[in-house]
């Protein structure tokens, strides 16, 4: 009754859809598009009898709310957690600093942290005959906001497939997860009597699927031997070039890590790499295949050369125009032009 009276008094409209009650998205008077990524916080350990008449004024006191979503049970109680999306990242950071471990009631401290914004689901237990086209058509019919569908052979079930589904937002993925778990949509898609499961995609499984799916092009390997390839430039030359470009743009010396994660029967080695540049926002990482030729460099050295070349190209595209880079670092473009077939890399 207090909630209904508050809604009538303030004129605020709450809409309940699929187990969550939402305010805003956008709120009244909002101008422009939605806020950027990184503006949503996760709120947990809420008492089940506290609602928007308390939560909206509280979380709105530190910044403008774009959206507030309270998870609900069928009985009308809240499920103990909610999401608040702010107009800017500074407001979201202020909400965490103010309300993490805040005592809503005596002995009831809530948790407030950054929302993880998961967007990928894993559907397992699909039959081996399920086609990409059929699965995509079905998912577009029963869910909203799907961006991509990828089918994989199941690593744990013979004659079975699993699918990775990517959605445009965490909210769309969460609603899709709820709809897909009902199971009515999957008639004719299951393997035998196996039970279909829908869950959030685990990062470790995601990496494992990528490693299983990626193989060097078959044209590179004929009769069990690697084709002749031109020699890679020396590691020191590439690092000197990368260091010079970083220093030019007030970045510190890059740190390169490599790790061999797989060797195929033809001798090609699958490497993970990471290049961290102090002063830049995030490391660059990915995977590459290195040929088993005997050129005097170790495989780790060759992997570091390839990683450095990828970062050089990324810096070239984002920091300097093509003509300027050609004048200052012609060696970069020479390497990328002369040796593109020596490696395959997938940036993450």
Kinemage of the C-alpha trace (Angstrom):
@kinemage 1
@onewidth
@group {chain A} dominant
@subgroup {mainchain}
@vectorlist {calphas} color= white
{ca unk a 1} P 0.000 0.000 0.000
{ca unk a 2} L 2.876 2.360 0.781
{ca unk a 3} L 4.382 1.672 -2.641
{ca unk a 4} L 1.070 2.356 -4.423
{ca unk a 5} L 0.607 5.590 -2.477
{ca unk a 6} L 4.151 6.665 -3.362
{ca unk a 7} L 3.579 5.949 -7.072
{ca unk a 8} L 0.389 8.013 -7.043
{ca unk a 9} L 2.021 10.879 -5.179
{ca unk a 10} L 5.159 11.087 -7.354
{ca unk a 11} L 3.606 10.111 -10.687
{ca unk a 12} L 6.404 7.581 -11.205
{ca unk a 13} L 5.466 4.633 -13.398
{ca unk a 14} L 6.868 1.162 -12.671
{ca unk a 15} L 6.565 -1.548 -15.319
{ca unk a 16} L 6.897 -5.248 -14.444
{ca unk a 17} L 7.985 -7.653 -17.218
{ca unk a 18} L 9.346 -11.200 -16.893
{ca unk a 19} L 10.263 -11.185 -13.229
{ca unk a 20} L 11.657 -7.676 -12.948
{ca unk a 21} L 10.077 -4.305 -12.240
{ca unk a 22} L 11.627 -1.366 -14.030
{ca unk a 23} L 11.752 2.381 -13.635
{ca unk a 24} L 13.028 4.533 -16.499
{ca unk a 25} L 15.101 3.299 -19.380
{ca unk a 26} L 14.760 6.213 -20.207
{ca unk a 27} L 13.180 8.177 -17.342
{ca unk a 28} L 10.789 11.092 -17.927
{ca unk a 29} L 12.525 14.140 -19.399
{ca unk a 30} L 15.567 12.221 -20.644
{ca unk a 31} L 17.167 13.705 -23.778
{ca unk a 32} L 19.567 11.799 -26.029
{ca unk a 33} L 20.682 8.185 -26.203
{ca unk a 34} L 21.309 5.773 -23.311
{ca unk a 35} L 24.366 6.165 -21.050
{ca unk a 36} L 27.640 4.488 -22.097
{ca unk a 37} L 28.845 1.127 -20.800
{ca unk a 38} L 30.157 1.047 -17.245
{ca unk a 39} L 27.349 3.101 -15.714
{ca unk a 40} L 25.366 0.292 -14.053
{ca unk a 41} L 25.793 -0.991 -10.483
{ca unk a 42} L 24.623 -4.255 -8.917
{ca unk a 43} L 22.794 -4.096 -5.583
{ca unk a 44} L 22.497 -7.231 -3.436
{ca unk a 45} L 21.335 -8.405 0.015
{ca unk a 46} L 18.200 -6.294 -0.072
{ca unk a 47} L 15.476 -7.139 2.476
{ca unk a 48} L 12.607 -8.742 0.557
{ca unk a 49} L 10.030 -6.245 1.791
{ca unk a 50} L 11.842 -3.091 0.629
{ca unk a 51} L 10.673 -1.575 -2.638
{ca unk a 52} L 11.149 1.348 -5.014
{ca unk a 53} L 9.546 3.899 -2.703
{ca unk a 54} L 12.666 3.484 -0.533
{ca unk a 55} L 15.269 2.463 -3.120
{ca unk a 56} L 14.684 5.062 -5.856
{ca unk a 57} L 15.010 8.139 -3.597
{ca unk a 58} L 18.029 6.548 -1.889
{ca unk a 59} L 20.019 5.681 -5.015
{ca unk a 60} L 18.807 8.786 -6.830
{ca unk a 61} L 20.331 10.959 -4.118
{ca unk a 62} L 23.896 10.484 -5.460
{ca unk a 63} L 23.242 10.983 -9.192
{ca unk a 64} L 20.657 10.912 -11.935
{ca unk a 65} L 19.158 7.482 -12.527
{ca unk a 66} L 18.601 6.380 -16.107
{ca unk a 67} L 17.079 3.043 -15.096
{ca unk a 68} L 16.386 1.004 -11.975
{ca unk a 69} L 15.468 -2.694 -12.162
{ca unk a 70} L 14.239 -4.626 -9.127
{ca unk a 71} L 14.084 -8.426 -9.496
{ca unk a 72} L 10.709 -9.791 -8.343
{ca unk a 73} L 9.190 -13.128 -7.321
{ca unk a 74} L 5.763 -14.291 -8.451
{ca unk a 75} L 4.481 -13.655 -4.927
{ca unk a 76} L 5.280 -9.943 -5.194
{ca unk a 77} L 8.381 -9.890 -2.978
{ca unk a 78} L 11.688 -8.673 -4.299
{ca unk a 79} L 14.376 -11.313 -4.937
{ca unk a 80} L 17.015 -9.500 -2.901
{ca unk a 81} L 18.891 -7.784 -5.715
{ca unk a 82} L 18.540 -4.949 -8.213
{ca unk a 83} L 20.419 -2.959 -10.882
{ca unk a 84} L 20.772 0.821 -11.002
{ca unk a 85} L 22.012 2.494 -14.171
{ca unk a 86} L 23.215 6.078 -13.889
{ca unk a 87} L 23.568 8.918 -16.374
{ca unk a 88} L 27.372 8.816 -16.133
{ca unk a 89} L 30.169 6.684 -14.727
{ca unk a 90} L 31.006 9.237 -12.027
{ca unk a 91} L 27.497 8.887 -10.544
{ca unk a 92} L 27.796 5.085 -10.567
{ca unk a 93} L 31.181 5.282 -8.824
{ca unk a 94} L 29.679 7.629 -6.217
{ca unk a 95} L 26.831 5.158 -5.590
{ca unk a 96} L 29.321 2.372 -4.888
{ca unk a 97} L 31.398 4.552 -2.572
{ca unk a 98} L 28.298 5.739 -0.700
{ca unk a 99} L 26.122 2.643 -0.439
{ca unk a 100} L 28.426 -0.392 -0.370
{ca unk a 101} L 27.895 -1.891 3.108
{ca unk a 102} L 25.238 0.754 3.792
{ca unk a 103} L 22.908 -0.201 6.659
{ca unk a 104} L 19.394 -0.138 5.198
{ca unk a 105} L 18.213 -1.462 8.516
{ca unk a 106} L 19.940 -2.354 11.714
{ca unk a 107} L 22.077 -5.423 10.972
{ca unk a 108} L 21.225 -5.337 7.239
{ca unk a 109} L 24.192 -4.072 5.188
{ca unk a 110} L 23.697 -4.102 1.413
{ca unk a 111} L 26.308 -4.860 -1.259
{ca unk a 112} L 26.821 -2.391 -4.124
{ca unk a 113} L 29.411 -3.031 -6.845
{ca unk a 114} L 29.944 -2.677 -10.580
{ca unk a 115} L 27.568 -4.753 -12.712
{ca unk a 116} L 29.413 -7.475 -14.651
{ca unk a 117} L 27.250 -6.971 -17.753
{ca unk a 118} L 27.433 -10.582 -18.950
{ca unk a 119} L 26.064 -10.933 -22.482
{ca unk a 120} L 26.886 -14.515 -23.546
{ca unk a 121} L 24.874 -17.688 -22.865
{ca unk a 122} L 25.799 -21.345 -23.315
{ca unk a 123} L 23.127 -23.787 -24.510
{ca unk a 124} L 24.192 -27.436 -24.265
{ca unk a 125} L 22.454 -30.712 -25.080
{ca unk a 126} L 21.606 -29.856 -28.705
{ca unk a 127} L 21.443 -32.607 -31.316
{ca unk a 128} L 24.221 -33.063 -33.881
{ca unk a 129} L 21.756 -32.435 -36.729
{ca unk a 130} L 20.824 -28.943 -35.516
{ca unk a 131} L 21.745 -26.398 -38.168
{ca unk a 132} L 22.925 -22.840 -37.664
{ca unk a 133} L 20.047 -21.487 -39.754
{ca unk a 134} L 17.346 -23.356 -37.835
{ca unk a 135} L 18.771 -22.412 -34.443
{ca unk a 136} L 19.107 -18.718 -35.362
{ca unk a 137} L 15.539 -18.581 -36.677
{ca unk a 138} L 14.189 -20.191 -33.503
{ca unk a 139} L 16.163 -17.926 -31.166
{ca unk a 140} L 15.074 -14.786 -33.013
{ca unk a 141} L 11.487 -15.920 -32.537
{ca unk a 142} L 11.654 -16.638 -28.799
{ca unk a 143} L 14.208 -14.025 -27.624
{ca unk a 144} L 15.084 -10.400 -28.361
{ca unk a 145} L 18.388 -8.616 -28.844
{ca unk a 146} L 20.448 -11.546 -30.111
{ca unk a 147} L 23.652 -10.523 -31.929
{ca unk a 148} L 25.299 -13.815 -32.880
{ca unk a 149} L 24.951 -17.597 -32.622
{ca unk a 150} L 27.946 -19.952 -32.782
{ca unk a 151} L 27.612 -23.756 -32.886
{ca unk a 152} L 30.376 -26.023 -31.508
{ca unk a 153} L 30.847 -29.772 -31.148
{ca unk a 154} L 30.267 -30.679 -27.512
{ca unk a 155} L 33.560 -31.549 -25.757
{ca unk a 156} L 31.740 -33.805 -23.275
{ca unk a 157} L 28.920 -35.444 -25.289
{ca unk a 158} L 29.307 -37.513 -28.452
{ca unk a 159} L 26.942 -36.673 -31.303
{ca unk a 160} L 25.935 -33.449 -29.567
{ca unk a 161} L 26.397 -29.742 -30.060
{ca unk a 162} L 26.408 -26.695 -27.883
{ca unk a 163} L 25.729 -23.093 -28.846
{ca unk a 164} L 27.170 -19.778 -27.687
{ca unk a 165} L 24.617 -16.953 -27.859
{ca unk a 166} L 25.678 -13.318 -27.666
{ca unk a 167} L 23.117 -10.602 -26.854
{ca unk a 168} L 23.273 -6.818 -27.176
{ca unk a 169} L 23.033 -6.211 -23.421
{ca unk a 170} L 23.104 -7.962 -20.076
{ca unk a 171} L 19.402 -7.302 -19.646
{ca unk a 172} L 18.558 -8.895 -23.007
{ca unk a 173} L 20.731 -11.913 -22.155
{ca unk a 174} L 19.113 -12.317 -18.721
{ca unk a 175} L 15.608 -12.211 -20.204
{ca unk a 176} L 16.665 -14.680 -22.902
{ca unk a 177} L 18.116 -17.036 -20.284
{ca unk a 178} L 14.818 -17.059 -18.427
{ca unk a 179} L 12.814 -17.674 -21.624
{ca unk a 180} L 15.120 -20.420 -22.890
{ca unk a 181} L 15.178 -22.282 -19.586
{ca unk a 182} L 11.459 -22.981 -20.000
{ca unk a 183} L 12.482 -25.391 -22.765
{ca unk a 184} L 9.322 -25.271 -24.878
{ca unk a 185} L 11.178 -23.717 -27.843
{ca unk a 186} L 13.661 -26.587 -28.309
{ca unk a 187} L 11.354 -29.307 -29.670
{ca unk a 188} L 13.327 -31.446 -32.129
{ca unk a 189} L 16.679 -29.930 -31.195
{ca unk a 190} L 17.726 -32.133 -28.285
{ca unk a 191} L 20.148 -35.051 -28.431
{ca unk a 192} L 18.392 -38.263 -27.394
{ca unk a 193} L 16.882 -37.892 -23.954
{ca unk a 194} L 19.596 -35.532 -22.736
{ca unk a 195} L 18.508 -32.537 -20.729
{ca unk a 196} L 19.126 -29.166 -22.294
{ca unk a 197} L 20.834 -26.585 -20.078
{ca unk a 198} L 21.103 -22.815 -20.427
{ca unk a 199} L 23.743 -20.988 -18.390
{ca unk a 200} L 26.106 -18.041 -18.485
{ca unk a 201} L 29.178 -18.722 -20.618
{ca unk a 202} L 32.189 -19.528 -18.468
{ca unk a 203} L 35.378 -17.634 -19.533
{ca unk a 204} L 37.480 -20.813 -19.266
{ca unk a 205} L 35.091 -22.753 -21.528
{ca unk a 206} L 35.004 -19.818 -23.955
{ca unk a 207} L 38.795 -19.960 -24.294
{ca unk a 208} L 38.721 -23.753 -24.696
{ca unk a 209} L 36.151 -23.515 -27.500
{ca unk a 210} L 38.265 -20.910 -29.271
{ca unk a 211} L 41.320 -23.148 -29.091
{ca unk a 212} L 39.383 -26.139 -30.453
{ca unk a 213} L 37.888 -24.206 -33.351
{ca unk a 214} L 40.999 -22.342 -34.491
{ca unk a 215} L 43.366 -24.274 -36.790
{ca unk a 216} L 46.045 -23.042 -39.183
{ca unk a 217} L 44.846 -22.935 -42.825
{ca unk a 218} L 45.258 -26.332 -44.505
{ca unk a 219} L 47.018 -24.682 -47.441
{ca unk a 220} L 49.931 -23.987 -45.122
{ca unk a 221} L 50.521 -27.648 -44.353
{ca unk a 222} L 50.980 -30.148 -47.152
{ca unk a 223} L 52.303 -33.683 -46.847
{ca unk a 224} L 53.047 -33.153 -43.158
{ca unk a 225} L 55.636 -30.457 -43.859
{ca unk a 226} L 55.434 -26.716 -43.431
{ca unk a 227} L 55.843 -24.608 -46.577
{ca unk a 228} L 58.842 -22.377 -46.950
{ca unk a 229} L 58.238 -18.939 -45.447
{ca unk a 230} L 60.356 -15.815 -45.510
{ca unk a 231} L 62.303 -15.205 -42.291
{ca unk a 232} L 60.768 -12.988 -39.637
{ca unk a 233} L 62.593 -9.792 -38.692
{ca unk a 234} L 64.645 -10.027 -35.522
{ca unk a 235} L 62.902 -9.554 -32.200
{ca unk a 236} L 65.217 -6.711 -31.217
{ca unk a 237} L 64.484 -4.745 -34.422
{ca unk a 238} L 60.732 -5.051 -33.905
{ca unk a 239} L 60.957 -4.141 -30.210
{ca unk a 240} L 63.120 -1.120 -31.034
{ca unk a 241} L 60.472 0.037 -33.493
{ca unk a 242} L 57.622 -0.543 -31.024
{ca unk a 243} L 59.494 1.215 -28.212
{ca unk a 244} L 60.180 4.229 -30.416
{ca unk a 245} L 56.511 4.529 -31.344
{ca unk a 246} L 55.429 4.226 -27.688
{ca unk a 247} L 57.931 6.830 -26.530
{ca unk a 248} L 56.772 9.178 -29.279
{ca unk a 249} L 53.277 9.047 -27.801
{ca unk a 250} L 54.342 9.292 -24.148
{ca unk a 251} L 53.805 5.597 -23.362
{ca unk a 252} L 56.278 3.429 -21.460
{ca unk a 253} L 58.187 0.309 -22.602
{ca unk a 254} L 55.772 -2.536 -23.589
{ca unk a 255} L 55.775 -5.844 -21.710
{ca unk a 256} L 55.186 -8.935 -23.896
{ca unk a 257} L 54.099 -12.339 -22.543
{ca unk a 258} L 53.659 -15.519 -24.587
{ca unk a 259} L 52.536 -19.053 -23.760
{ca unk a 260} L 52.294 -22.120 -26.003
{ca unk a 261} L 48.829 -23.654 -25.485
{ca unk a 262} L 48.706 -26.301 -28.241
{ca unk a 263} L 50.929 -28.146 -30.761
{ca unk a 264} L 49.282 -29.828 -33.747
{ca unk a 265} L 50.621 -33.004 -35.443
{ca unk a 266} L 52.330 -30.963 -38.170
{ca unk a 267} L 54.409 -29.040 -35.678
{ca unk a 268} L 52.518 -25.740 -35.758
{ca unk a 269} L 52.359 -24.197 -32.282
{ca unk a 270} L 49.346 -22.275 -30.979
{ca unk a 271} L 50.433 -19.355 -28.797
{ca unk a 272} L 48.566 -17.027 -26.486
{ca unk a 273} L 50.077 -13.569 -26.252
{ca unk a 274} L 49.552 -10.421 -24.196
{ca unk a 275} L 51.143 -7.015 -24.721
{ca unk a 276} L 50.790 -4.533 -21.850
{ca unk a 277} L 51.855 -0.941 -22.414
{ca unk a 278} L 52.106 1.085 -19.175
{ca unk a 279} L 50.115 4.243 -19.707
{ca unk a 280} L 47.526 2.650 -21.993
{ca unk a 281} L 44.127 1.460 -20.784
{ca unk a 282} L 44.034 -2.313 -21.405
{ca unk a 283} L 46.484 -4.995 -22.584
{ca unk a 284} L 46.224 -6.363 -26.131
{ca unk a 285} L 45.859 -10.147 -26.165
{ca unk a 286} L 44.974 -12.908 -28.583
{ca unk a 287} L 46.093 -16.177 -30.184
{ca unk a 288} L 48.402 -17.021 -33.093
{ca unk a 289} L 49.840 -20.025 -34.929
{ca unk a 290} L 53.629 -20.172 -35.364
{ca unk a 291} L 55.227 -22.251 -38.135
{ca unk a 292} L 57.754 -25.011 -37.267
{ca unk a 293} L 60.447 -23.678 -39.641
{ca unk a 294} L 64.091 -23.538 -38.585
{ca unk a 295} L 65.083 -19.900 -38.879
{ca unk a 296} L 67.352 -19.551 -35.832
{ca unk a 297} L 64.637 -18.000 -33.638
{ca unk a 298} L 62.845 -19.841 -30.875
{ca unk a 299} L 59.071 -20.167 -31.168
{ca unk a 300} L 58.613 -17.800 -28.216
{ca unk a 301} L 60.801 -15.190 -29.943
{ca unk a 302} L 58.760 -15.515 -33.140
{ca unk a 303} L 55.534 -15.231 -31.136
{ca unk a 304} L 56.815 -12.017 -29.537
{ca unk a 305} L 57.706 -10.629 -32.972
{ca unk a 306} L 54.171 -11.319 -34.229
{ca unk a 307} L 52.592 -9.820 -31.094
{ca unk a 308} L 54.741 -6.700 -31.435
{ca unk a 309} L 53.783 -6.370 -35.117
{ca unk a 310} L 50.089 -6.540 -34.212
{ca unk a 311} L 50.476 -3.818 -31.598
{ca unk a 312} L 52.483 -1.703 -34.055
{ca unk a 313} L 49.672 -1.963 -36.560
{ca unk a 314} L 47.040 -1.109 -33.923
{ca unk a 315} L 49.027 1.921 -32.780
{ca unk a 316} L 49.597 2.948 -36.369
{ca unk a 317} L 45.879 2.870 -37.139
{ca unk a 318} L 44.793 4.711 -33.994
{ca unk a 319} L 47.569 7.221 -33.316
{ca unk a 320} L 49.189 8.331 -36.580
{ca unk a 321} L 48.051 8.924 -40.135
{ca unk a 322} L 49.343 6.483 -42.752
{ca unk a 323} L 51.618 9.007 -44.520
{ca unk a 324} L 53.312 10.116 -41.307
{ca unk a 325} L 53.884 6.541 -40.196
{ca unk a 326} L 55.385 5.622 -43.552
{ca unk a 327} L 57.868 8.448 -43.171
{ca unk a 328} L 58.825 7.633 -39.576
{ca unk a 329} L 58.474 3.838 -39.461
{ca unk a 330} L 58.628 2.309 -42.960
{ca unk a 331} L 59.942 -0.892 -41.339
{ca unk a 332} L 56.486 -1.550 -39.789
{ca unk a 333} L 54.678 -1.604 -43.103
{ca unk a 334} L 57.468 -3.602 -44.720
{ca unk a 335} L 57.044 -6.351 -42.116
{ca unk a 336} L 53.259 -6.423 -42.370
{ca unk a 337} L 53.393 -6.470 -46.179
{ca unk a 338} L 56.144 -9.068 -46.598
{ca unk a 339} L 55.260 -11.576 -43.876
{ca unk a 340} L 51.425 -11.672 -43.477
{ca unk a 341} L 51.221 -15.404 -44.278
{ca unk a 342} L 53.672 -16.476 -41.567
{ca unk a 343} L 51.071 -16.213 -38.819
{ca unk a 344} L 47.378 -16.083 -38.008
{ca unk a 345} L 46.330 -14.036 -34.989
{ca unk a 346} L 42.952 -13.329 -33.495
{ca unk a 347} L 42.702 -10.179 -31.397
{ca unk a 348} L 40.521 -10.345 -28.304
